[in-house]
Amino acid sequence: MVLKTFGWSFAVTALGLVAAVFIGGWQAFGIVAILSILEISLSFDNAVVNAGILKKMNAFWQKIFLTIGILIAVFGMRLVFPVVIVAISAKLGPIEAVDLALNNKDLYEQYVTDAHASIAAFGGMFLLMIFLDFIFEDRDIKWLGWLERPLAKLGKVDMLSVCIALIVLLVSAITVATHAHTHSGPVDKSATVLLAGVGGLITYLIVGGLSSYFENKLEEEEEREHEEEEAAKKAGKPVSAVKLAGKAAFFMFLYLEVLDASFSFDGVIGAFAITNDIVLMALGLGIGAMYVRSLTVYLVRQGTLDDYVYLEHGAHYAIGALAAILLITIQYEINEVITGLIGVVLIGWSFWSSVRRNKRIAAEEAGSGGGSDEKSEVSSGV
C-alpha cells in the first residue's frame, strides 16, 4: 500500500537529487533535500485539507491528481509563480524575468525580497479567510469545544470573517507594514500591503464562489445519476455511471487545484530564505509537493480523516497560525523551522486528541454493550 501510493514520490526524489548533484554538486544536493523537507513540513495541513475533498473522487481522478495535478503544482506554482512575482515587481517582461532568474540570481533575490511584503499580505489574507470561515462554522464535531462553540455562535453574523480579516489587514498595514523589510532596509509599504491584502481577500471570495459552483455541479450530477439509474432499473436496462461520475469528479479536480495552489505561497516564500537558484528551488519544492500529494491519497485510501476526526481541525488551526506568521514577516523575520514546527505540533496534537476520543468511545461502547450513543463532542485537548 505504501509503495503503491508513494512509488512516484520515491522515483521523483531519486531523479531530483541526482539532477541536483549534476547541477551544483553535493551542496546543491543538500539544498534540494532541505527544500523538500521544508515543503513537506509546511504543507502537511495542505494534505489533510485536500484529502477531505479528494475522498469524494474515484481512483482514476486520484491518479490524475498525482500526475497532471503535480505538473500544475510544480511548474505552475513552484517554477512560474516566483518568476511572475519578479516580473510584476520589477516591471519586466516574462523573458527578461526568466533571464534574470537564471543569470543574475543576486538581483533576482533582491526583487523577491522587495516583493515579500505584498506576497505575505496576499497569502496571509487568503489563508486567514480559510481559517476564519472554518472556525466560524457550526460543526457537529468540535475539537476545542470551549473555543469553537462560542465562535460558532458568533459565526451566525453575516460577513463576520470578512470584517475581521479587513481589520487584521488594516492593523498590519498601520503597524508592521510601516517598517517592511527589504534588501535596502526598512521602508513604508502600507499602501502595498493594503492593496495586496485586498487582492488576497478578493481571490478567496472568488475561489469560494467557484467552490460553491463546483460543489453544486457535483450534487446535480449525483442526483441525475441516481435518477437515471432508477429509470434504467425500471426499464430493465443497465446504465453506465462512469461518465457522470467523471464529469462530477472533473469539477472537484478543478476546485482542488485552485485550493492546492493557494497553499503553496508559504513554501515558495520560505524557499527564498534557503536559495535564490530557481532550478534548485523547483526541484526541492517539486519533490516536497509530490510527497504531499501522495500523502493526500494515502489519507483518503486509509480512511484516516474518518478515523481521526480532529485532524482537519488541527490542519485549519495550522493554517491560521501560518496566516499570522506571514503577516508578521512583513516586518520581522521568522525562521522557516518555527513555521513548520507549529504546523506539525498542531496536527500532531489533533491526531493525539483523535486517538484519545476513539479510545473513549470504544470504552463507552464496551461498557454499555455497544448501545450507547456518542456524547456531544467536547475537546480531547482540554
C-alpha beads as a LAMMPS data file, in Angstrom:
LAMMPS data file: protein, C-alpha beads

382 atoms
381 bonds

1 atom types
1 bond types

-500.0 500.0 xlo xhi
-500.0 500.0 ylo yhi
-500.0 500.0 zlo zhi

Masses

1 110.0

Atoms # bond

1 1 1 0.000 0.000 0.000
2 1 1 2.747 2.453 0.961
3 1 1 4.915 1.595 -2.056
4 1 1 1.937 1.791 -4.400
5 1 1 0.914 5.212 -3.100
6 1 1 4.390 6.741 -2.646
7 1 1 6.155 4.978 -5.542
8 1 1 6.114 8.020 -7.811
9 1 1 7.333 10.216 -4.959
10 1 1 10.320 7.924 -4.365
11 1 1 11.138 7.975 -8.089
12 1 1 10.868 11.778 -8.336
13 1 1 13.065 12.123 -5.228
14 1 1 15.806 9.978 -6.762
15 1 1 15.714 11.831 -10.079
16 1 1 15.588 15.237 -8.405
17 1 1 18.547 14.575 -6.109
18 1 1 20.642 13.132 -8.949
19 1 1 19.831 16.177 -11.074
20 1 1 20.879 18.444 -8.190
21 1 1 24.283 16.737 -7.967
22 1 1 24.838 17.243 -11.696
23 1 1 23.766 20.898 -11.474
24 1 1 25.718 22.012 -8.422
25 1 1 27.397 19.087 -6.705
26 1 1 26.757 17.962 -3.141
27 1 1 25.945 21.472 -1.953
28 1 1 23.032 21.575 -4.390
29 1 1 22.079 18.072 -3.220
30 1 1 21.807 19.361 0.351
31 1 1 19.785 22.435 -0.678
32 1 1 17.266 20.341 -2.625
33 1 1 16.929 17.898 0.280
34 1 1 16.304 20.739 2.761
35 1 1 13.748 22.364 0.453
36 1 1 11.927 19.046 0.111
37 1 1 11.662 18.677 3.884
38 1 1 10.592 22.323 4.198
39 1 1 7.786 21.862 1.681
40 1 1 6.515 18.704 3.371
41 1 1 6.533 20.245 6.863
42 1 1 4.835 23.450 5.702
43 1 1 2.245 21.660 3.573
44 1 1 1.082 18.800 5.799
45 1 1 -2.037 20.845 6.556
46 1 1 -2.491 21.106 2.792
47 1 1 -2.580 17.308 2.515
48 1 1 -5.200 16.988 5.250
49 1 1 -7.499 19.614 3.734
50 1 1 -7.039 18.204 0.233
51 1 1 -7.861 14.709 1.483
52 1 1 -11.249 15.925 2.656
53 1 1 -12.045 16.802 -0.961
54 1 1 -10.174 14.001 -2.725
55 1 1 -12.083 11.282 -0.857
56 1 1 -15.136 12.220 -2.952
57 1 1 -13.249 11.269 -6.135
58 1 1 -12.655 7.802 -7.584
59 1 1 -9.292 6.070 -8.095
60 1 1 -8.947 7.363 -11.662
61 1 1 -9.195 11.006 -10.607
62 1 1 -6.879 10.378 -7.695
63 1 1 -4.291 9.291 -10.292
64 1 1 -4.995 12.428 -12.339
65 1 1 -4.385 14.438 -9.166
66 1 1 -0.994 12.751 -8.806
67 1 1 0.053 13.180 -12.469
68 1 1 -1.452 16.165 -14.275
69 1 1 -2.105 17.883 -10.958
70 1 1 1.525 17.637 -9.908
71 1 1 2.624 19.296 -13.152
72 1 1 0.348 22.229 -12.359
73 1 1 1.622 22.378 -8.776
74 1 1 5.340 22.100 -9.577
75 1 1 5.680 24.045 -12.806
76 1 1 2.827 26.443 -12.174
77 1 1 3.293 27.500 -8.565
78 1 1 6.859 26.402 -7.773
79 1 1 8.558 27.487 -11.010
80 1 1 6.401 30.036 -12.853
81 1 1 4.961 31.845 -9.817
82 1 1 8.317 33.166 -8.444
83 1 1 9.244 34.458 -11.903
84 1 1 5.866 36.179 -12.222
85 1 1 6.474 37.857 -8.862
86 1 1 9.752 39.299 -10.094
87 1 1 8.279 40.286 -13.465
88 1 1 5.476 42.254 -11.787
89 1 1 7.557 43.850 -9.031
90 1 1 10.431 44.787 -11.367
91 1 1 8.107 45.649 -14.285
92 1 1 9.941 43.252 -16.579
93 1 1 8.760 41.121 -19.475
94 1 1 8.463 37.322 -18.988
95 1 1 11.630 36.556 -20.975
96 1 1 13.619 39.225 -19.101
97 1 1 12.398 37.866 -15.763
98 1 1 13.456 34.308 -16.666
99 1 1 16.866 35.560 -17.834
100 1 1 17.257 37.459 -14.567
101 1 1 16.350 34.365 -12.516
102 1 1 18.912 32.218 -14.344
103 1 1 21.784 34.631 -14.896
104 1 1 21.610 37.326 -12.198
105 1 1 20.493 35.489 -9.075
106 1 1 21.550 38.182 -6.614
107 1 1 19.446 40.861 -8.284
108 1 1 16.638 38.331 -8.650
109 1 1 16.744 37.687 -4.896
110 1 1 16.651 41.437 -4.212
111 1 1 13.497 41.825 -6.273
112 1 1 11.880 38.908 -4.460
113 1 1 12.873 40.391 -1.084
114 1 1 11.365 43.726 -2.065
115 1 1 8.159 41.949 -3.115
116 1 1 7.903 39.964 0.117
117 1 1 5.514 42.418 1.808
118 1 1 2.946 42.136 -0.973
119 1 1 3.364 38.340 -1.217
120 1 1 2.954 37.902 2.533
121 1 1 -0.089 40.195 2.651
122 1 1 -1.768 38.420 -0.252
123 1 1 -1.067 34.903 1.002
124 1 1 -1.695 35.801 4.639
125 1 1 -5.141 37.224 3.932
126 1 1 -6.123 34.291 1.737
127 1 1 -5.144 31.738 4.367
128 1 1 -6.664 33.827 7.166
129 1 1 -10.041 33.689 5.394
130 1 1 -9.804 29.896 5.115
131 1 1 -9.152 29.703 8.858
132 1 1 -11.873 32.168 9.842
133 1 1 -14.543 30.526 7.715
134 1 1 -13.657 27.184 9.283
135 1 1 -13.788 28.263 12.940
136 1 1 -16.980 30.302 12.498
137 1 1 -18.864 27.335 11.042
138 1 1 -21.047 25.341 13.424
139 1 1 -19.840 21.729 13.265
140 1 1 -21.205 18.574 14.841
141 1 1 -17.676 17.530 15.758
142 1 1 -15.709 20.030 17.812
143 1 1 -12.099 19.663 18.871
144 1 1 -11.521 22.594 21.239
145 1 1 -15.139 22.843 22.358
146 1 1 -14.544 25.673 24.845
147 1 1 -13.347 27.816 21.936
148 1 1 -15.280 26.502 18.960
149 1 1 -18.769 26.623 20.490
150 1 1 -18.786 30.410 21.149
151 1 1 -17.069 31.072 17.826
152 1 1 -19.757 29.064 16.019
153 1 1 -22.409 31.291 17.619
154 1 1 -20.535 34.402 16.503
155 1 1 -20.313 32.900 13.022
156 1 1 -24.053 33.393 12.558
157 1 1 -23.308 37.085 11.981
158 1 1 -23.169 37.651 8.224
159 1 1 -19.771 38.512 6.709
160 1 1 -18.066 38.397 10.122
161 1 1 -14.973 36.647 8.759
162 1 1 -14.564 39.300 6.038
163 1 1 -14.880 42.107 8.592
164 1 1 -12.285 40.528 10.919
165 1 1 -9.913 39.899 8.016
166 1 1 -10.153 43.529 6.919
167 1 1 -9.499 44.708 10.481
168 1 1 -6.412 42.482 10.654
169 1 1 -5.250 43.857 7.316
170 1 1 -5.663 47.465 8.466
171 1 1 -3.768 46.778 11.690
172 1 1 -0.990 45.076 9.714
173 1 1 -0.736 47.993 7.298
174 1 1 -0.597 50.524 10.144
175 1 1 1.914 48.608 12.269
176 1 1 4.230 46.039 10.676
177 1 1 3.968 47.366 7.103
178 1 1 5.334 50.788 8.056
179 1 1 8.747 49.196 8.560
180 1 1 8.635 46.397 5.996
181 1 1 11.888 44.523 5.378
182 1 1 13.671 44.966 2.025
183 1 1 17.239 44.451 0.850
184 1 1 17.906 48.191 1.272
185 1 1 16.448 48.354 4.775
186 1 1 13.061 49.169 6.338
187 1 1 10.588 51.128 4.204
188 1 1 6.934 52.086 4.478
189 1 1 4.858 49.618 2.455
190 1 1 1.449 50.326 3.957
191 1 1 -0.206 51.040 0.612
192 1 1 1.361 47.955 -0.981
193 1 1 0.231 45.733 1.871
194 1 1 -3.308 47.118 1.758
195 1 1 -3.553 46.577 -1.989
196 1 1 -2.094 43.068 -1.890
197 1 1 -4.170 42.099 1.137
198 1 1 -7.389 43.212 -0.542
199 1 1 -6.283 41.224 -3.587
200 1 1 -5.882 38.131 -1.408
201 1 1 -9.320 38.672 0.094
202 1 1 -10.941 39.097 -3.332
203 1 1 -9.169 35.985 -4.593
204 1 1 -10.524 33.986 -1.683
205 1 1 -14.052 35.219 -2.325
206 1 1 -13.726 34.229 -5.988
207 1 1 -12.404 30.800 -5.011
208 1 1 -15.301 30.467 -2.575
209 1 1 -17.709 31.217 -5.384
210 1 1 -16.005 28.678 -7.618
211 1 1 -16.094 26.053 -4.888
212 1 1 -19.832 26.537 -4.419
213 1 1 -20.308 26.227 -8.167
214 1 1 -18.279 23.033 -8.376
215 1 1 -19.968 21.507 -5.352
216 1 1 -23.400 22.319 -6.782
217 1 1 -22.361 20.700 -10.040
218 1 1 -21.291 17.608 -8.141
219 1 1 -24.639 17.409 -6.360
220 1 1 -26.517 17.893 -9.635
221 1 1 -24.526 15.142 -11.336
222 1 1 -25.045 12.746 -8.429
223 1 1 -28.798 13.446 -8.414
224 1 1 -29.030 12.986 -12.189
225 1 1 -27.007 9.780 -11.954
226 1 1 -29.340 8.434 -9.299
227 1 1 -32.442 9.282 -11.377
228 1 1 -31.006 7.617 -14.493
229 1 1 -30.069 4.504 -12.514
230 1 1 -33.620 4.259 -11.162
231 1 1 -35.106 4.732 -14.643
232 1 1 -32.770 2.091 -16.072
233 1 1 -33.703 -0.393 -13.367
234 1 1 -37.408 0.077 -14.104
235 1 1 -36.785 -0.383 -17.826
236 1 1 -34.570 -3.392 -17.202
237 1 1 -31.587 -1.738 -18.879
238 1 1 -28.065 -1.295 -17.485
239 1 1 -26.727 2.230 -17.164
240 1 1 -23.117 3.345 -17.013
241 1 1 -22.355 5.831 -14.290
242 1 1 -18.719 6.249 -15.286
243 1 1 -19.260 9.292 -17.484
244 1 1 -21.416 11.053 -14.925
245 1 1 -19.040 10.322 -12.089
246 1 1 -16.176 11.502 -14.295
247 1 1 -17.859 14.844 -15.014
248 1 1 -18.580 15.398 -11.337
249 1 1 -15.025 14.436 -10.372
250 1 1 -13.658 16.795 -13.027
251 1 1 -15.326 19.762 -11.347
252 1 1 -13.944 18.663 -7.989
253 1 1 -10.483 18.271 -9.535
254 1 1 -10.560 21.877 -10.750
255 1 1 -11.620 23.067 -7.316
256 1 1 -8.874 21.020 -5.699
257 1 1 -6.250 22.585 -7.969
258 1 1 -7.400 26.093 -7.055
259 1 1 -7.141 25.282 -3.351
260 1 1 -3.817 23.487 -3.734
261 1 1 -2.290 26.488 -5.465
262 1 1 -3.370 28.758 -2.628
263 1 1 -1.453 26.674 -0.089
264 1 1 1.852 26.934 -1.965
265 1 1 2.574 30.570 -1.043
266 1 1 4.329 29.698 2.215
267 1 1 6.593 27.098 0.647
268 1 1 7.623 29.381 -2.209
269 1 1 8.263 32.296 0.128
270 1 1 10.208 30.171 2.601
271 1 1 12.378 28.708 -0.155
272 1 1 13.967 32.069 -0.911
273 1 1 15.491 32.055 2.571
274 1 1 17.455 28.957 1.551
275 1 1 18.394 29.566 -2.087
276 1 1 17.850 32.047 -4.905
277 1 1 18.523 29.400 -7.552
278 1 1 15.193 28.926 -9.297
279 1 1 16.138 25.497 -10.689
280 1 1 17.117 24.077 -7.290
281 1 1 14.009 25.685 -5.813
282 1 1 11.774 23.970 -8.353
283 1 1 13.488 20.614 -7.742
284 1 1 13.229 20.791 -3.960
285 1 1 9.691 22.143 -3.773
286 1 1 8.618 19.767 -6.527
287 1 1 9.836 16.735 -4.571
288 1 1 8.067 18.011 -1.466
289 1 1 4.866 18.706 -3.395
290 1 1 4.904 15.159 -4.744
291 1 1 5.072 13.708 -1.222
292 1 1 2.272 15.999 -0.075
293 1 1 0.074 14.735 -2.909
294 1 1 0.935 11.115 -2.221
295 1 1 0.166 11.699 1.441
296 1 1 -3.202 13.161 0.454
297 1 1 -4.087 9.995 -1.473
298 1 1 -2.795 7.825 1.381
299 1 1 -5.006 9.618 3.916
300 1 1 -8.000 9.056 1.641
301 1 1 -7.352 5.365 0.965
302 1 1 -6.682 4.629 4.621
303 1 1 -9.808 6.499 5.722
304 1 1 -7.652 8.473 8.144
305 1 1 -9.879 11.561 8.236
306 1 1 -12.880 9.432 9.154
307 1 1 -10.941 7.591 11.863
308 1 1 -9.154 10.631 13.288
309 1 1 -11.818 13.323 13.132
310 1 1 -9.821 16.163 14.680
311 1 1 -7.096 16.134 12.021
312 1 1 -8.978 18.579 9.828
313 1 1 -9.353 20.910 12.801
314 1 1 -5.640 20.772 13.534
315 1 1 -4.824 21.487 9.891
316 1 1 -7.023 24.592 9.858
317 1 1 -5.542 25.886 13.114
318 1 1 -2.130 25.431 11.472
319 1 1 -3.400 27.476 8.531
320 1 1 -4.452 30.221 10.943
321 1 1 -1.008 30.204 12.535
322 1 1 0.639 30.351 9.116
323 1 1 -1.532 33.322 8.119
324 1 1 -0.454 35.195 11.242
325 1 1 3.201 34.334 10.625
326 1 1 3.043 35.585 7.041
327 1 1 1.651 38.938 8.159
328 1 1 4.255 39.247 10.914
329 1 1 7.094 38.503 8.447
330 1 1 6.231 41.692 6.575
331 1 1 8.481 43.381 9.149
332 1 1 10.069 40.627 11.253
333 1 1 11.973 37.590 10.042
334 1 1 10.748 34.236 11.356
335 1 1 12.753 31.078 10.777
336 1 1 11.020 28.555 8.491
337 1 1 11.782 25.803 11.005
338 1 1 9.485 27.537 13.503
339 1 1 6.762 27.853 10.887
340 1 1 6.980 24.172 10.029
341 1 1 7.112 23.040 13.653
342 1 1 3.970 24.976 14.591
343 1 1 2.028 23.159 11.890
344 1 1 3.434 19.761 12.848
345 1 1 2.688 20.337 16.564
346 1 1 -0.920 21.402 15.936
347 1 1 -1.633 18.484 13.625
348 1 1 0.139 16.062 15.973
349 1 1 -1.939 17.381 18.869
350 1 1 -5.158 16.942 16.885
351 1 1 -4.126 13.391 15.962
352 1 1 -3.424 12.538 19.611
353 1 1 -6.784 14.035 20.600
354 1 1 -8.467 11.892 17.935
355 1 1 -6.806 8.748 19.298
356 1 1 -7.992 9.597 22.829
357 1 1 -11.512 10.224 21.513
358 1 1 -11.583 6.864 19.726
359 1 1 -10.408 5.029 22.854
360 1 1 -13.015 6.792 24.976
361 1 1 -15.834 5.912 22.576
362 1 1 -14.659 2.299 22.368
363 1 1 -14.581 2.067 26.174
364 1 1 -18.088 3.551 26.457
365 1 1 -19.464 1.143 23.874
366 1 1 -17.802 -1.816 25.548
367 1 1 -19.181 -0.766 28.933
368 1 1 -22.744 -0.422 27.635
369 1 1 -22.722 -3.375 25.263
370 1 1 -22.276 -1.177 22.186
371 1 1 -25.605 0.560 22.556
372 1 1 -24.602 3.973 23.825
373 1 1 -24.754 6.968 21.585
374 1 1 -21.711 9.129 21.236
375 1 1 -21.828 12.053 23.610
376 1 1 -21.790 15.591 22.308
377 1 1 -18.325 16.428 21.101
378 1 1 -16.010 18.042 23.587
379 1 1 -12.374 18.798 23.342
380 1 1 -9.899 15.991 23.815
381 1 1 -7.226 18.613 24.144
382 1 1 -8.564 20.261 27.275

Bonds

1 1 1 2
2 1 2 3
3 1 3 4
4 1 4 5
5 1 5 6
6 1 6 7
7 1 7 8
8 1 8 9
9 1 9 10
10 1 10 11
11 1 11 12
12 1 12 13
13 1 13 14
14 1 14 15
15 1 15 16
16 1 16 17
17 1 17 18
18 1 18 19
19 1 19 20
20 1 20 21
21 1 21 22
22 1 22 23
23 1 23 24
24 1 24 25
25 1 25 26
26 1 26 27
27 1 27 28
28 1 28 29
29 1 29 30
30 1 30 31
31 1 31 32
32 1 32 33
33 1 33 34
34 1 34 35
35 1 35 36
36 1 36 37
37 1 37 38
38 1 38 39
39 1 39 40
40 1 40 41
41 1 41 42
42 1 42 43
43 1 43 44
44 1 44 45
45 1 45 46
46 1 46 47
47 1 47 48
48 1 48 49
49 1 49 50
50 1 50 51
51 1 51 52
52 1 52 53
53 1 53 54
54 1 54 55
55 1 55 56
56 1 56 57
57 1 57 58
58 1 58 59
59 1 59 60
60 1 60 61
61 1 61 62
62 1 62 63
63 1 63 64
64 1 64 65
65 1 65 66
66 1 66 67
67 1 67 68
68 1 68 69
69 1 69 70
70 1 70 71
71 1 71 72
72 1 72 73
73 1 73 74
74 1 74 75
75 1 75 76
76 1 76 77
77 1 77 78
78 1 78 79
79 1 79 80
80 1 80 81
81 1 81 82
82 1 82 83
83 1 83 84
84 1 84 85
85 1 85 86
86 1 86 87
87 1 87 88
88 1 88 89
89 1 89 90
90 1 90 91
91 1 91 92
92 1 92 93
93 1 93 94
94 1 94 95
95 1 95 96
96 1 96 97
97 1 97 98
98 1 98 99
99 1 99 100
100 1 100 101
101 1 101 102
102 1 102 103
103 1 103 104
104 1 104 105
105 1 105 106
106 1 106 107
107 1 107 108
108 1 108 109
109 1 109 110
110 1 110 111
111 1 111 112
112 1 112 113
113 1 113 114
114 1 114 115
115 1 115 116
116 1 116 117
117 1 117 118
118 1 118 119
119 1 119 120
120 1 120 121
121 1 121 122
122 1 122 123
123 1 123 124
124 1 124 125
125 1 125 126
126 1 126 127
127 1 127 128
128 1 128 129
129 1 129 130
130 1 130 131
131 1 131 132
132 1 132 133
133 1 133 134
134 1 134 135
135 1 135 136
136 1 136 137
137 1 137 138
138 1 138 139
139 1 139 140
140 1 140 141
141 1 141 142
142 1 142 143
143 1 143 144
144 1 144 145
145 1 145 146
146 1 146 147
147 1 147 148
148 1 148 149
149 1 149 150
150 1 150 151
151 1 151 152
152 1 152 153
153 1 153 154
154 1 154 155
155 1 155 156
156 1 156 157
157 1 157 158
158 1 158 159
159 1 159 160
160 1 160 161
161 1 161 162
162 1 162 163
163 1 163 164
164 1 164 165
165 1 165 166
166 1 166 167
167 1 167 168
168 1 168 169
169 1 169 170
170 1 170 171
171 1 171 172
172 1 172 173
173 1 173 174
174 1 174 175
175 1 175 176
176 1 176 177
177 1 177 178
178 1 178 179
179 1 179 180
180 1 180 181
181 1 181 182
182 1 182 183
183 1 183 184
184 1 184 185
185 1 185 186
186 1 186 187
187 1 187 188
188 1 188 189
189 1 189 190
190 1 190 191
191 1 191 192
192 1 192 193
193 1 193 194
194 1 194 195
195 1 195 196
196 1 196 197
197 1 197 198
198 1 198 199
199 1 199 200
200 1 200 201
201 1 201 202
202 1 202 203
203 1 203 204
204 1 204 205
205 1 205 206
206 1 206 207
207 1 207 208
208 1 208 209
209 1 209 210
210 1 210 211
211 1 211 212
212 1 212 213
213 1 213 214
214 1 214 215
215 1 215 216
216 1 216 217
217 1 217 218
218 1 218 219
219 1 219 220
220 1 220 221
221 1 221 222
222 1 222 223
223 1 223 224
224 1 224 225
225 1 225 226
226 1 226 227
227 1 227 228
228 1 228 229
229 1 229 230
230 1 230 231
231 1 231 232
232 1 232 233
233 1 233 234
234 1 234 235
235 1 235 236
236 1 236 237
237 1 237 238
238 1 238 239
239 1 239 240
240 1 240 241
241 1 241 242
242 1 242 243
243 1 243 244
244 1 244 245
245 1 245 246
246 1 246 247
247 1 247 248
248 1 248 249
249 1 249 250
250 1 250 251
251 1 251 252
252 1 252 253
253 1 253 254
254 1 254 255
255 1 255 256
256 1 256 257
257 1 257 258
258 1 258 259
259 1 259 260
260 1 260 261
261 1 261 262
262 1 262 263
263 1 263 264
264 1 264 265
265 1 265 266
266 1 266 267
267 1 267 268
268 1 268 269
269 1 269 270
270 1 270 271
271 1 271 272
272 1 272 273
273 1 273 274
274 1 274 275
275 1 275 276
276 1 276 277
277 1 277 278
278 1 278 279
279 1 279 280
280 1 280 281
281 1 281 282
282 1 282 283
283 1 283 284
284 1 284 285
285 1 285 286
286 1 286 287
287 1 287 288
288 1 288 289
289 1 289 290
290 1 290 291
291 1 291 292
292 1 292 293
293 1 293 294
294 1 294 295
295 1 295 296
296 1 296 297
297 1 297 298
298 1 298 299
299 1 299 300
300 1 300 301
301 1 301 302
302 1 302 303
303 1 303 304
304 1 304 305
305 1 305 306
306 1 306 307
307 1 307 308
308 1 308 309
309 1 309 310
310 1 310 311
311 1 311 312
312 1 312 313
313 1 313 314
314 1 314 315
315 1 315 316
316 1 316 317
317 1 317 318
318 1 318 319
319 1 319 320
320 1 320 321
321 1 321 322
322 1 322 323
323 1 323 324
324 1 324 325
325 1 325 326
326 1 326 327
327 1 327 328
328 1 328 329
329 1 329 330
330 1 330 331
331 1 331 332
332 1 332 333
333 1 333 334
334 1 334 335
335 1 335 336
336 1 336 337
337 1 337 338
338 1 338 339
339 1 339 340
340 1 340 341
341 1 341 342
342 1 342 343
343 1 343 344
344 1 344 345
345 1 345 346
346 1 346 347
347 1 347 348
348 1 348 349
349 1 349 350
350 1 350 351
351 1 351 352
352 1 352 353
353 1 353 354
354 1 354 355
355 1 355 356
356 1 356 357
357 1 357 358
358 1 358 359
359 1 359 360
360 1 360 361
361 1 361 362
362 1 362 363
363 1 363 364
364 1 364 365
365 1 365 366
366 1 366 367
367 1 367 368
368 1 368 369
369 1 369 370
370 1 370 371
371 1 371 372
372 1 372 373
373 1 373 374
374 1 374 375
375 1 375 376
376 1 376 377
377 1 377 378
378 1 378 379
379 1 379 380
380 1 380 381
381 1 381 382
